[in-house]
Amino acid sequence: MEETNPRLKRAFIKVVDNQLRQNDPPETCETFNRLKSKGISEADVKIYIAQAVCIEVWDAMKNKKEFNRDRFLRNLKNLPDEPKE
């Protein structure tokens, strides 16, 4: 079983909450509503979206790259499948 860092998890969920509240990008809200309509809990939907955010943060930090909006949106569209780098 993988261990998670609760502080890091809260930070990523906060990013998702901010995206939802600001409707920026709108695809985050669309993804949230789509997954909720499939019967996935709100908490789990936020974790799925946070995984897509995490891919972008990790890549930006590791490779010193800009946020890859196209990949982020593609990963949102493919949720609940696991996001890909």
PDB file with SEQRES, HELIX, SHEET and CRYST1 records, atoms N, CA, C and O in Angstrom:
SEQRES   1 A   85  MET GLU GLU THR ASN PRO ARG LEU LYS ARG ALA PHE ILE          
SEQRES   2 A   85  LYS VAL VAL ASP ASN GLN LEU ARG GLN ASN ASP PRO PRO          
SEQRES   3 A   85  GLU THR CYS GLU THR PHE ASN ARG LEU LYS SER LYS GLY          
SEQRES   4 A   85  ILE SER GLU ALA ASP VAL LYS ILE TYR ILE ALA GLN ALA          
SEQRES   5 A   85  VAL CYS ILE GLU VAL TRP ASP ALA MET LYS ASN LYS LYS          
SEQRES   6 A   85  GLU PHE ASN ARG ASP ARG PHE LEU ARG ASN LEU LYS ASN          
SEQRES   7 A   85  LEU PRO ASP GLU PRO LYS GLU                                  
HELIX    1 AA1 PRO A    6  GLN A   22  1                                  17    
HELIX    2 AA2 PRO A   26  SER A   37  1                                  12    
HELIX    3 AA3 GLU A   42  ASN A   63  1                                  22    
HELIX    4 AA4 ARG A   69  ASN A   78  1                                  10    
CRYST1    1.000    1.000    1.000  90.00  90.00  90.00 P 1           1          
ATOM      1  N   MET A   1       0.839  -1.186   0.000  1.00  0.00           N  
ATOM      2  CA  MET A   1       0.000   0.000   0.000  1.00  0.00           C  
ATOM      3  C   MET A   1       0.884   1.249   0.000  1.00  0.00           C  
ATOM      4  O   MET A   1       1.820   1.367   0.790  1.00  0.00           O  
ATOM      5  N   GLU A   2       0.564   2.170  -0.900  1.00  0.00           N  
ATOM      6  CA  GLU A   2       1.353   3.397  -0.989  1.00  0.00           C  
ATOM      7  C   GLU A   2       0.968   4.347   0.129  1.00  0.00           C  
ATOM      8  O   GLU A   2      -0.205   4.469   0.484  1.00  0.00           O  
ATOM      9  N   GLU A   3       1.964   5.013   0.674  1.00  0.00           N  
ATOM     10  CA  GLU A   3       1.721   6.026   1.695  1.00  0.00           C  
ATOM     11  C   GLU A   3       1.538   7.361   1.001  1.00  0.00           C  
ATOM     12  O   GLU A   3       2.179   7.645  -0.010  1.00  0.00           O  
ATOM     13  N   THR A   4       0.657   8.174   1.555  1.00  0.00           N  
ATOM     14  CA  THR A   4       0.473   9.506   1.001  1.00  0.00           C  
ATOM     15  C   THR A   4       0.873  10.533   2.040  1.00  0.00           C  
ATOM     16  O   THR A   4       0.794  10.293   3.245  1.00  0.00           O  
ATOM     17  N   ASN A   5       1.297  11.660   1.555  1.00  0.00           N  
ATOM     18  CA  ASN A   5       1.649  12.774   2.409  1.00  0.00           C  
ATOM     19  C   ASN A   5       0.377  13.606   2.591  1.00  0.00           C  
ATOM     20  O   ASN A   5      -0.090  14.220   1.632  1.00  0.00           O  
ATOM     21  N   PRO A   6      -0.194  13.639   3.803  1.00  0.00           N  
ATOM     22  CA  PRO A   6      -1.468  14.343   3.987  1.00  0.00           C  
ATOM     23  C   PRO A   6      -1.394  15.839   3.681  1.00  0.00           C  
ATOM     24  O   PRO A   6      -2.364  16.413   3.186  1.00  0.00           O  
ATOM     25  N   ARG A   7      -0.267  16.472   3.968  1.00  0.00           N  
ATOM     26  CA  ARG A   7      -0.132  17.909   3.680  1.00  0.00           C  
ATOM     27  C   ARG A   7      -0.107  18.154   2.177  1.00  0.00           C  
ATOM     28  O   ARG A   7      -0.723  19.097   1.681  1.00  0.00           O  
ATOM     29  N   LEU A   8       0.605  17.303   1.464  1.00  0.00           N  
ATOM     30  CA  LEU A   8       0.679  17.445   0.012  1.00  0.00           C  
ATOM     31  C   LEU A   8      -0.690  17.171  -0.614  1.00  0.00           C  
ATOM     32  O   LEU A   8      -1.112  17.871  -1.534  1.00  0.00           O  
ATOM     33  N   LYS A   9      -1.373  16.153  -0.108  1.00  0.00           N  
ATOM     34  CA  LYS A   9      -2.708  15.834  -0.605  1.00  0.00           C  
ATOM     35  C   LYS A   9      -3.644  17.025  -0.402  1.00  0.00           C  
ATOM     36  O   LYS A   9      -4.385  17.390  -1.314  1.00  0.00           O  
ATOM     37  N   ARG A  10      -3.618  17.633   0.782  1.00  0.00           N  
ATOM     38  CA  ARG A  10      -4.464  18.805   1.057  1.00  0.00           C  
ATOM     39  C   ARG A  10      -4.133  19.951   0.101  1.00  0.00           C  
ATOM     40  O   ARG A  10      -5.028  20.654  -0.369  1.00  0.00           O  
ATOM     41  N   ALA A  11      -2.848  20.134  -0.181  1.00  0.00           N  
ATOM     42  CA  ALA A  11      -2.428  21.218  -1.079  1.00  0.00           C  
ATOM     43  C   ALA A  11      -2.995  21.004  -2.489  1.00  0.00           C  
ATOM     44  O   ALA A  11      -3.483  21.948  -3.109  1.00  0.00           O  
ATOM     45  N   PHE A  12      -2.931  19.782  -2.988  1.00  0.00           N  
ATOM     46  CA  PHE A  12      -3.460  19.508  -4.323  1.00  0.00           C  
ATOM     47  C   PHE A  12      -4.980  19.611  -4.355  1.00  0.00           C  
ATOM     48  O   PHE A  12      -5.544  20.091  -5.338  1.00  0.00           O  
ATOM     49  N   ILE A  13      -5.641  19.173  -3.308  1.00  0.00           N  
ATOM     50  CA  ILE A  13      -7.100  19.302  -3.237  1.00  0.00           C  
ATOM     51  C   ILE A  13      -7.476  20.781  -3.204  1.00  0.00           C  
ATOM     52  O   ILE A  13      -8.484  21.177  -3.790  1.00  0.00           O  
ATOM     53  N   LYS A  14      -6.675  21.596  -2.525  1.00  0.00           N  
ATOM     54  CA  LYS A  14      -6.934  23.037  -2.484  1.00  0.00           C  
ATOM     55  C   LYS A  14      -6.828  23.640  -3.881  1.00  0.00           C  
ATOM     56  O   LYS A  14      -7.623  24.508  -4.242  1.00  0.00           O  
ATOM     57  N   VAL A  15      -5.861  23.194  -4.663  1.00  0.00           N  
ATOM     58  CA  VAL A  15      -5.737  23.657  -6.050  1.00  0.00           C  
ATOM     59  C   VAL A  15      -7.013  23.308  -6.821  1.00  0.00           C  
ATOM     60  O   VAL A  15      -7.560  24.140  -7.546  1.00  0.00           O  
ATOM     61  N   VAL A  16      -7.475  22.078  -6.653  1.00  0.00           N  
ATOM     62  CA  VAL A  16      -8.702  21.649  -7.338  1.00  0.00           C  
ATOM     63  C   VAL A  16      -9.883  22.504  -6.877  1.00  0.00           C  
ATOM     64  O   VAL A  16     -10.668  22.972  -7.702  1.00  0.00           O  
ATOM     65  N   ASP A  17     -10.012  22.710  -5.569  1.00  0.00           N  
ATOM     66  CA  ASP A  17     -11.102  23.543  -5.047  1.00  0.00           C  
ATOM     67  C   ASP A  17     -11.058  24.943  -5.649  1.00  0.00           C  
ATOM     68  O   ASP A  17     -12.097  25.501  -6.002  1.00  0.00           O  
ATOM     69  N   ASN A  18      -9.866  25.508  -5.766  1.00  0.00           N  
ATOM     70  CA  ASN A  18      -9.721  26.842  -6.366  1.00  0.00           C  
ATOM     71  C   ASN A  18     -10.136  26.839  -7.834  1.00  0.00           C  
ATOM     72  O   ASN A  18     -10.812  27.760  -8.293  1.00  0.00           O  
ATOM     73  N   GLN A  19      -9.733  25.810  -8.566  1.00  0.00           N  
ATOM     74  CA  GLN A  19     -10.121  25.716  -9.974  1.00  0.00           C  
ATOM     75  C   GLN A  19     -11.641  25.619 -10.100  1.00  0.00           C  
ATOM     76  O   GLN A  19     -12.239  26.247 -10.973  1.00  0.00           O  
ATOM     77  N   LEU A  20     -12.256  24.832  -9.227  1.00  0.00           N  
ATOM     78  CA  LEU A  20     -13.712  24.681  -9.272  1.00  0.00           C  
ATOM     79  C   LEU A  20     -14.408  25.995  -8.918  1.00  0.00           C  
ATOM     80  O   LEU A  20     -15.350  26.404  -9.596  1.00  0.00           O  
ATOM     81  N   ARG A  21     -13.948  26.646  -7.870  1.00  0.00           N  
ATOM     82  CA  ARG A  21     -14.571  27.894  -7.413  1.00  0.00           C  
ATOM     83  C   ARG A  21     -14.446  28.995  -8.478  1.00  0.00           C  
ATOM     84  O   ARG A  21     -15.383  29.761  -8.705  1.00  0.00           O  
ATOM     85  N   GLN A  22     -13.296  29.059  -9.114  1.00  0.00           N  
ATOM     86  CA  GLN A  22     -13.038  30.114 -10.106  1.00  0.00           C  
ATOM     87  C   GLN A  22     -13.465  29.715 -11.524  1.00  0.00           C  
ATOM     88  O   GLN A  22     -13.424  30.525 -12.450  1.00  0.00           O  
ATOM     89  N   ASN A  23     -13.875  28.447 -11.673  1.00  0.00           N  
ATOM     90  CA  ASN A  23     -14.215  27.907 -12.993  1.00  0.00           C  
ATOM     91  C   ASN A  23     -13.084  28.172 -13.988  1.00  0.00           C  
ATOM     92  O   ASN A  23     -13.311  28.596 -15.122  1.00  0.00           O  
ATOM     93  N   ASP A  24     -11.865  27.910 -13.527  1.00  0.00           N  
ATOM     94  CA  ASP A  24     -10.673  28.155 -14.332  1.00  0.00           C  
ATOM     95  C   ASP A  24      -9.656  27.054 -14.110  1.00  0.00           C  
ATOM     96  O   ASP A  24      -9.044  26.991 -13.043  1.00  0.00           O  
ATOM     97  N   PRO A  25      -9.466  26.204 -15.068  1.00  0.00           N  
ATOM     98  CA  PRO A  25     -10.116  26.176 -16.365  1.00  0.00           C  
ATOM     99  C   PRO A  25     -11.519  25.565 -16.255  1.00  0.00           C  
ATOM    100  O   PRO A  25     -11.783  24.776 -15.348  1.00  0.00           O  
ATOM    101  N   PRO A  26     -12.401  25.925 -17.163  1.00  0.00           N  
ATOM    102  CA  PRO A  26     -13.766  25.396 -17.102  1.00  0.00           C  
ATOM    103  C   PRO A  26     -13.818  23.871 -17.248  1.00  0.00           C  
ATOM    104  O   PRO A  26     -14.771  23.233 -16.799  1.00  0.00           O  
ATOM    105  N   GLU A  27     -12.809  23.303 -17.867  1.00  0.00           N  
ATOM    106  CA  GLU A  27     -12.772  21.846 -18.050  1.00  0.00           C  
ATOM    107  C   GLU A  27     -12.699  21.109 -16.712  1.00  0.00           C  
ATOM    108  O   GLU A  27     -13.124  19.958 -16.613  1.00  0.00           O  
ATOM    109  N   THR A  28     -12.162  21.768 -15.683  1.00  0.00           N  
ATOM    110  CA  THR A  28     -12.125  21.134 -14.361  1.00  0.00           C  
ATOM    111  C   THR A  28     -13.547  20.952 -13.846  1.00  0.00           C  
ATOM    112  O   THR A  28     -13.887  19.884 -13.336  1.00  0.00           O  
ATOM    113  N   CYS A  29     -14.381  21.980 -13.974  1.00  0.00           N  
ATOM    114  CA  CYS A  29     -15.790  21.868 -13.547  1.00  0.00           C  
ATOM    115  C   CYS A  29     -16.536  20.839 -14.398  1.00  0.00           C  
ATOM    116  O   CYS A  29     -17.329  20.057 -13.874  1.00  0.00           O  
ATOM    117  N   GLU A  30     -16.285  20.840 -15.690  1.00  0.00           N  
ATOM    118  CA  GLU A  30     -16.929  19.869 -16.570  1.00  0.00           C  
ATOM    119  C   GLU A  30     -16.551  18.448 -16.163  1.00  0.00           C  
ATOM    120  O   GLU A  30     -17.401  17.558 -16.124  1.00  0.00           O  
ATOM    121  N   THR A  31     -15.284  18.247 -15.864  1.00  0.00           N  
ATOM    122  CA  THR A  31     -14.816  16.924 -15.442  1.00  0.00           C  
ATOM    123  C   THR A  31     -15.432  16.546 -14.108  1.00  0.00           C  
ATOM    124  O   THR A  31     -15.878  15.412 -13.927  1.00  0.00           O  
ATOM    125  N   PHE A  32     -15.461  17.483 -13.177  1.00  0.00           N  
ATOM    126  CA  PHE A  32     -16.059  17.243 -11.871  1.00  0.00           C  
ATOM    127  C   PHE A  32     -17.506  16.781 -12.038  1.00  0.00           C  
ATOM    128  O   PHE A  32     -17.903  15.770 -11.458  1.00  0.00           O  
ATOM    129  N   ASN A  33     -18.288  17.504 -12.818  1.00  0.00           N  
ATOM    130  CA  ASN A  33     -19.698  17.165 -13.017  1.00  0.00           C  
ATOM    131  C   ASN A  33     -19.866  15.836 -13.746  1.00  0.00           C  
ATOM    132  O   ASN A  33     -20.757  15.052 -13.419  1.00  0.00           O  
ATOM    133  N   ARG A  34     -19.015  15.585 -14.729  1.00  0.00           N  
ATOM    134  CA  ARG A  34     -19.102  14.331 -15.489  1.00  0.00           C  
ATOM    135  C   ARG A  34     -18.844  13.131 -14.586  1.00  0.00           C  
ATOM    136  O   ARG A  34     -19.580  12.146 -14.634  1.00  0.00           O  
ATOM    137  N   LEU A  35     -17.801  13.210 -13.763  1.00  0.00           N  
ATOM    138  CA  LEU A  35     -17.469  12.082 -12.893  1.00  0.00           C  
ATOM    139  C   LEU A  35     -18.506  11.904 -11.783  1.00  0.00           C  
ATOM    140  O   LEU A  35     -18.843  10.777 -11.423  1.00  0.00           O  
ATOM    141  N   LYS A  36     -19.010  13.013 -11.241  1.00  0.00           N  
ATOM    142  CA  LYS A  36     -20.071  12.933 -10.229  1.00  0.00           C  
ATOM    143  C   LYS A  36     -21.303  12.253 -10.810  1.00  0.00           C  
ATOM    144  O   LYS A  36     -21.958  11.468 -10.125  1.00  0.00           O  
ATOM    145  N   SER A  37     -21.627  12.549 -12.076  1.00  0.00           N  
ATOM    146  CA  SER A  37     -22.809  11.955 -12.705  1.00  0.00           C  
ATOM    147  C   SER A  37     -22.650  10.450 -12.910  1.00  0.00           C  
ATOM    148  O   SER A  37     -23.634   9.740 -13.118  1.00  0.00           O  
ATOM    149  N   LYS A  38     -21.417   9.970 -12.852  1.00  0.00           N  
ATOM    150  CA  LYS A  38     -21.156   8.533 -12.962  1.00  0.00           C  
ATOM    151  C   LYS A  38     -21.237   7.840 -11.601  1.00  0.00           C  
ATOM    152  O   LYS A  38     -20.999   6.638 -11.488  1.00  0.00           O  
ATOM    153  N   GLY A  39     -21.579   8.625 -10.563  1.00  0.00           N  
ATOM    154  CA  GLY A  39     -21.727   8.039  -9.235  1.00  0.00           C  
ATOM    155  C   GLY A  39     -20.456   8.041  -8.409  1.00  0.00           C  
ATOM    156  O   GLY A  39     -20.403   7.403  -7.357  1.00  0.00           O  
ATOM    157  N   ILE A  40     -19.438   8.742  -8.861  1.00  0.00           N  
ATOM    158  CA  ILE A  40     -18.187   8.823  -8.103  1.00  0.00           C  
ATOM    159  C   ILE A  40     -18.347   9.907  -7.046  1.00  0.00           C  
ATOM    160  O   ILE A  40     -18.873  10.984  -7.328  1.00  0.00           O  
ATOM    161  N   SER A  41     -17.896   9.625  -5.840  1.00  0.00           N  
ATOM    162  CA  SER A  41     -18.052  10.581  -4.737  1.00  0.00           C  
ATOM    163  C   SER A  41     -17.277  11.871  -5.022  1.00  0.00           C  
ATOM    164  O   SER A  41     -16.301  11.873  -5.773  1.00  0.00           O  
ATOM    165  N   GLU A  42     -17.726  12.949  -4.416  1.00  0.00           N  
ATOM    166  CA  GLU A  42     -17.066  14.247  -4.580  1.00  0.00           C  
ATOM    167  C   GLU A  42     -15.600  14.170  -4.158  1.00  0.00           C  
ATOM    168  O   GLU A  42     -14.722  14.710  -4.831  1.00  0.00           O  
ATOM    169  N   ALA A  43     -15.346  13.498  -3.045  1.00  0.00           N  
ATOM    170  CA  ALA A  43     -13.966  13.375  -2.558  1.00  0.00           C  
ATOM    171  C   ALA A  43     -13.093  12.629  -3.561  1.00  0.00           C  
ATOM    172  O   ALA A  43     -11.961  13.033  -3.824  1.00  0.00           O  
ATOM    173  N   ASP A  44     -13.614  11.549  -4.117  1.00  0.00           N  
ATOM    174  CA  ASP A  44     -12.835  10.781  -5.088  1.00  0.00           C  
ATOM    175  C   ASP A  44     -12.637  11.554  -6.390  1.00  0.00           C  
ATOM    176  O   ASP A  44     -11.570  11.479  -6.999  1.00  0.00           O  
ATOM    177  N   VAL A  45     -13.651  12.290  -6.816  1.00  0.00           N  
ATOM    178  CA  VAL A  45     -13.519  13.098  -8.031  1.00  0.00           C  
ATOM    179  C   VAL A  45     -12.387  14.110  -7.852  1.00  0.00           C  
ATOM    180  O   VAL A  45     -11.568  14.303  -8.750  1.00  0.00           O  
ATOM    181  N   LYS A  46     -12.351  14.744  -6.700  1.00  0.00           N  
ATOM    182  CA  LYS A  46     -11.293  15.726  -6.451  1.00  0.00           C  
ATOM    183  C   LYS A  46      -9.920  15.068  -6.445  1.00  0.00           C  
ATOM    184  O   LYS A  46      -8.947  15.668  -6.901  1.00  0.00           O  
ATOM    185  N   ILE A  47      -9.829  13.862  -5.943  1.00  0.00           N  
ATOM    186  CA  ILE A  47      -8.548  13.143  -5.957  1.00  0.00           C  
ATOM    187  C   ILE A  47      -8.136  12.827  -7.393  1.00  0.00           C  
ATOM    188  O   ILE A  47      -6.969  12.984  -7.752  1.00  0.00           O  
ATOM    189  N   TYR A  48      -9.084  12.384  -8.210  1.00  0.00           N  
ATOM    190  CA  TYR A  48      -8.773  12.120  -9.620  1.00  0.00           C  
ATOM    191  C   TYR A  48      -8.237  13.382 -10.298  1.00  0.00           C  
ATOM    192  O   TYR A  48      -7.209  13.343 -10.974  1.00  0.00           O  
ATOM    193  N   ILE A  49      -8.936  14.490 -10.111  1.00  0.00           N  
ATOM    194  CA  ILE A  49      -8.500  15.746 -10.744  1.00  0.00           C  
ATOM    195  C   ILE A  49      -7.146  16.172 -10.187  1.00  0.00           C  
ATOM    196  O   ILE A  49      -6.288  16.649 -10.930  1.00  0.00           O  
ATOM    197  N   ALA A  50      -6.956  16.003  -8.894  1.00  0.00           N  
ATOM    198  CA  ALA A  50      -5.678  16.364  -8.269  1.00  0.00           C  
ATOM    199  C   ALA A  50      -4.527  15.556  -8.865  1.00  0.00           C  
ATOM    200  O   ALA A  50      -3.408  16.059  -8.962  1.00  0.00           O  
ATOM    201  N   GLN A  51      -4.785  14.322  -9.261  1.00  0.00           N  
ATOM    202  CA  GLN A  51      -3.737  13.522  -9.897  1.00  0.00           C  
ATOM    203  C   GLN A  51      -3.300  14.156 -11.212  1.00  0.00           C  
ATOM    204  O   GLN A  51      -2.113  14.159 -11.537  1.00  0.00           O  
ATOM    205  N   ALA A  52      -4.250  14.691 -11.967  1.00  0.00           N  
ATOM    206  CA  ALA A  52      -3.906  15.365 -13.226  1.00  0.00           C  
ATOM    207  C   ALA A  52      -3.108  16.644 -12.949  1.00  0.00           C  
ATOM    208  O   ALA A  52      -2.172  16.967 -13.679  1.00  0.00           O  
ATOM    209  N   VAL A  53      -3.483  17.359 -11.900  1.00  0.00           N  
ATOM    210  CA  VAL A  53      -2.724  18.560 -11.496  1.00  0.00           C  
ATOM    211  C   VAL A  53      -1.308  18.158 -11.104  1.00  0.00           C  
ATOM    212  O   VAL A  53      -0.339  18.815 -11.487  1.00  0.00           O  
ATOM    213  N   CYS A  54      -1.195  17.090 -10.350  1.00  0.00           N  
ATOM    214  CA  CYS A  54       0.099  16.623  -9.854  1.00  0.00           C  
ATOM    215  C   CYS A  54       1.065  16.320 -10.998  1.00  0.00           C  
ATOM    216  O   CYS A  54       2.249  16.647 -10.913  1.00  0.00           O  
ATOM    217  N   ILE A  55       0.574  15.709 -12.049  1.00  0.00           N  
ATOM    218  CA  ILE A  55       1.420  15.411 -13.219  1.00  0.00           C  
ATOM    219  C   ILE A  55       2.067  16.698 -13.726  1.00  0.00           C  
ATOM    220  O   ILE A  55       3.258  16.725 -14.038  1.00  0.00           O  
ATOM    221  N   GLU A  56       1.273  17.761 -13.803  1.00  0.00           N  
ATOM    222  CA  GLU A  56       1.787  19.026 -14.341  1.00  0.00           C  
ATOM    223  C   GLU A  56       2.772  19.688 -13.380  1.00  0.00           C  
ATOM    224  O   GLU A  56       3.800  20.213 -13.808  1.00  0.00           O  
ATOM    225  N   VAL A  57       2.467  19.664 -12.105  1.00  0.00           N  
ATOM    226  CA  VAL A  57       3.379  20.264 -11.120  1.00  0.00           C  
ATOM    227  C   VAL A  57       4.694  19.501 -11.113  1.00  0.00           C  
ATOM    228  O   VAL A  57       5.766  20.105 -11.112  1.00  0.00           O  
ATOM    229  N   TRP A  58       4.615  18.179 -11.109  1.00  0.00           N  
ATOM    230  CA  TRP A  58       5.819  17.351 -11.096  1.00  0.00           C  
ATOM    231  C   TRP A  58       6.688  17.625 -12.325  1.00  0.00           C  
ATOM    232  O   TRP A  58       7.902  17.798 -12.212  1.00  0.00           O  
ATOM    233  N   ASP A  59       6.053  17.662 -13.496  1.00  0.00           N  
ATOM    234  CA  ASP A  59       6.812  17.887 -14.725  1.00  0.00           C  
ATOM    235  C   ASP A  59       7.448  19.279 -14.726  1.00  0.00           C  
ATOM    236  O   ASP A  59       8.596  19.443 -15.138  1.00  0.00           O  
ATOM    237  N   ALA A  60       6.702  20.265 -14.268  1.00  0.00           N  
ATOM    238  CA  ALA A  60       7.232  21.636 -14.227  1.00  0.00           C  
ATOM    239  C   ALA A  60       8.441  21.721 -13.303  1.00  0.00           C  
ATOM    240  O   ALA A  60       9.429  22.380 -13.626  1.00  0.00           O  
ATOM    241  N   MET A  61       8.363  21.066 -12.175  1.00  0.00           N  
ATOM    242  CA  MET A  61       9.467  21.118 -11.215  1.00  0.00           C  
ATOM    243  C   MET A  61      10.654  20.284 -11.679  1.00  0.00           C  
ATOM    244  O   MET A  61      11.797  20.741 -11.641  1.00  0.00           O  
ATOM    245  N   LYS A  62      10.378  19.065 -12.113  1.00  0.00           N  
ATOM    246  CA  LYS A  62      11.445  18.146 -12.495  1.00  0.00           C  
ATOM    247  C   LYS A  62      12.185  18.603 -13.748  1.00  0.00           C  
ATOM    248  O   LYS A  62      13.414  18.550 -13.807  1.00  0.00           O  
ATOM    249  N   ASN A  63      11.439  19.045 -14.736  1.00  0.00           N  
ATOM    250  CA  ASN A  63      12.033  19.374 -16.033  1.00  0.00           C  
ATOM    251  C   ASN A  63      12.093  20.869 -16.319  1.00  0.00           C  
ATOM    252  O   ASN A  63      12.480  21.293 -17.408  1.00  0.00           O  
ATOM    253  N   LYS A  64      11.702  21.660 -15.320  1.00  0.00           N  
ATOM    254  CA  LYS A  64      11.723  23.113 -15.465  1.00  0.00           C  
ATOM    255  C   LYS A  64      10.979  23.549 -16.730  1.00  0.00           C  
ATOM    256  O   LYS A  64      11.482  24.324 -17.543  1.00  0.00           O  
ATOM    257  N   LYS A  65       9.763  23.018 -16.858  1.00  0.00           N  
ATOM    258  CA  LYS A  65       8.922  23.317 -18.018  1.00  0.00           C  
ATOM    259  C   LYS A  65       7.703  24.113 -17.587  1.00  0.00           C  
ATOM    260  O   LYS A  65       7.362  24.185 -16.407  1.00  0.00           O  
ATOM    261  N   GLU A  66       7.069  24.698 -18.562  1.00  0.00           N  
ATOM    262  CA  GLU A  66       5.809  25.403 -18.351  1.00  0.00           C  
ATOM    263  C   GLU A  66       4.693  24.377 -18.126  1.00  0.00           C  
ATOM    264  O   GLU A  66       4.818  23.211 -18.500  1.00  0.00           O  
ATOM    265  N   PHE A  67       3.621  24.829 -17.520  1.00  0.00           N  
ATOM    266  CA  PHE A  67       2.412  24.031 -17.370  1.00  0.00           C  
ATOM    267  C   PHE A  67       1.947  23.592 -18.749  1.00  0.00           C  
ATOM    268  O   PHE A  67       1.792  24.424 -19.643  1.00  0.00           O  
ATOM    269  N   ASN A  68       1.724  22.303 -18.932  1.00  0.00           N  
ATOM    270  CA  ASN A  68       1.304  21.753 -20.226  1.00  0.00           C  
ATOM    271  C   ASN A  68      -0.224  21.668 -20.242  1.00  0.00           C  
ATOM    272  O   ASN A  68      -0.806  20.650 -19.867  1.00  0.00           O  
ATOM    273  N   ARG A  69      -0.848  22.735 -20.675  1.00  0.00           N  
ATOM    274  CA  ARG A  69      -2.313  22.817 -20.653  1.00  0.00           C  
ATOM    275  C   ARG A  69      -2.959  21.726 -21.504  1.00  0.00           C  
ATOM    276  O   ARG A  69      -3.959  21.135 -21.098  1.00  0.00           O  
ATOM    277  N   ASP A  70      -2.397  21.456 -22.676  1.00  0.00           N  
ATOM    278  CA  ASP A  70      -2.976  20.433 -23.553  1.00  0.00           C  
ATOM    279  C   ASP A  70      -2.992  19.066 -22.877  1.00  0.00           C  
ATOM    280  O   ASP A  70      -3.998  18.358 -22.915  1.00  0.00           O  
ATOM    281  N   ARG A  71      -1.873  18.700 -22.259  1.00  0.00           N  
ATOM    282  CA  ARG A  71      -1.815  17.401 -21.574  1.00  0.00           C  
ATOM    283  C   ARG A  71      -2.772  17.387 -20.385  1.00  0.00           C  
ATOM    284  O   ARG A  71      -3.462  16.395 -20.151  1.00  0.00           O  
ATOM    285  N   PHE A  72      -2.814  18.496 -19.630  1.00  0.00           N  
ATOM    286  CA  PHE A  72      -3.715  18.577 -18.488  1.00  0.00           C  
ATOM    287  C   PHE A  72      -5.161  18.358 -18.925  1.00  0.00           C  
ATOM    288  O   PHE A  72      -5.888  17.574 -18.315  1.00  0.00           O  
ATOM    289  N   LEU A  73      -5.571  19.047 -19.976  1.00  0.00           N  
ATOM    290  CA  LEU A  73      -6.947  18.908 -20.461  1.00  0.00           C  
ATOM    291  C   LEU A  73      -7.211  17.503 -20.994  1.00  0.00           C  
ATOM    292  O   LEU A  73      -8.299  16.959 -20.800  1.00  0.00           O  
ATOM    293  N   ARG A  74      -6.228  16.917 -21.660  1.00  0.00           N  
ATOM    294  CA  ARG A  74      -6.365  15.536 -22.148  1.00  0.00           C  
ATOM    295  C   ARG A  74      -6.529  14.574 -20.978  1.00  0.00           C  
ATOM    296  O   ARG A  74      -7.366  13.673 -21.020  1.00  0.00           O  
ATOM    297  N   ASN A  75      -5.721  14.771 -19.925  1.00  0.00           N  
ATOM    298  CA  ASN A  75      -5.828  13.905 -18.759  1.00  0.00           C  
ATOM    299  C   ASN A  75      -7.178  14.081 -18.058  1.00  0.00           C  
ATOM    300  O   ASN A  75      -7.760  13.103 -17.588  1.00  0.00           O  
ATOM    301  N   LEU A  76      -7.679  15.315 -17.986  1.00  0.00           N  
ATOM    302  CA  LEU A  76      -9.009  15.526 -17.408  1.00  0.00           C  
ATOM    303  C   LEU A  76     -10.060  14.772 -18.210  1.00  0.00           C  
ATOM    304  O   LEU A  76     -10.923  14.103 -17.643  1.00  0.00           O  
ATOM    305  N   LYS A  77      -9.983  14.884 -19.527  1.00  0.00           N  
ATOM    306  CA  LYS A  77     -10.960  14.234 -20.410  1.00  0.00           C  
ATOM    307  C   LYS A  77     -10.957  12.717 -20.225  1.00  0.00           C  
ATOM    308  O   LYS A  77     -12.003  12.076 -20.338  1.00  0.00           O  
ATOM    309  N   ASN A  78      -9.791  12.142 -19.943  1.00  0.00           N  
ATOM    310  CA  ASN A  78      -9.666  10.695 -19.832  1.00  0.00           C  
ATOM    311  C   ASN A  78      -9.956  10.150 -18.436  1.00  0.00           C  
ATOM    312  O   ASN A  78     -10.011   8.934 -18.254  1.00  0.00           O  
ATOM    313  N   LEU A  79     -10.144  11.030 -17.446  1.00  0.00           N  
ATOM    314  CA  LEU A  79     -10.470  10.545 -16.109  1.00  0.00           C  
ATOM    315  C   LEU A  79     -11.798   9.802 -16.125  1.00  0.00           C  
ATOM    316  O   LEU A  79     -12.709  10.241 -16.827  1.00  0.00           O  
ATOM    317  N   PRO A  80     -11.962   8.716 -15.404  1.00  0.00           N  
ATOM    318  CA  PRO A  80     -11.166   8.302 -14.265  1.00  0.00           C  
ATOM    319  C   PRO A  80      -9.959   7.441 -14.586  1.00  0.00           C  
ATOM    320  O   PRO A  80      -9.320   6.919 -13.672  1.00  0.00           O  
ATOM    321  N   ASP A  81      -9.622   7.275 -15.884  1.00  0.00           N  
ATOM    322  CA  ASP A  81      -8.384   6.562 -16.206  1.00  0.00           C  
ATOM    323  C   ASP A  81      -7.210   7.345 -15.638  1.00  0.00           C  
ATOM    324  O   ASP A  81      -7.244   8.574 -15.575  1.00  0.00           O  
ATOM    325  N   GLU A  82      -6.187   6.635 -15.230  1.00  0.00           N  
ATOM    326  CA  GLU A  82      -5.029   7.274 -14.611  1.00  0.00           C  
ATOM    327  C   GLU A  82      -4.361   8.257 -15.562  1.00  0.00           C  
ATOM    328  O   GLU A  82      -4.121   7.928 -16.724  1.00  0.00           O  
ATOM    329  N   PRO A  83      -4.057   9.473 -15.077  1.00  0.00           N  
ATOM    330  CA  PRO A  83      -3.370  10.459 -15.938  1.00  0.00           C  
ATOM    331  C   PRO A  83      -2.018   9.946 -16.410  1.00  0.00           C  
ATOM    332  O   PRO A  83      -1.350   9.171 -15.726  1.00  0.00           O  
ATOM    333  N   LYS A  84      -1.635  10.398 -17.596  1.00  0.00           N  
ATOM    334  CA  LYS A  84      -0.356   9.985 -18.188  1.00  0.00           C  
ATOM    335  C   LYS A  84       0.538  11.193 -18.377  1.00  0.00           C  
ATOM    336  O   LYS A  84       0.082  12.305 -18.640  1.00  0.00           O  
ATOM    337  N   GLU A  85       1.826  10.934 -18.233  1.00  0.00           N  
ATOM    338  CA  GLU A  85       2.816  12.013 -18.455  1.00  0.00           C  
ATOM    339  C   GLU A  85       3.006  12.254 -19.922  1.00  0.00           C  
ATOM    340  O   GLU A  85       3.794  13.117 -20.309  1.00  0.00           O  
TER     341      GLU A  85                                                      
END                                                                             
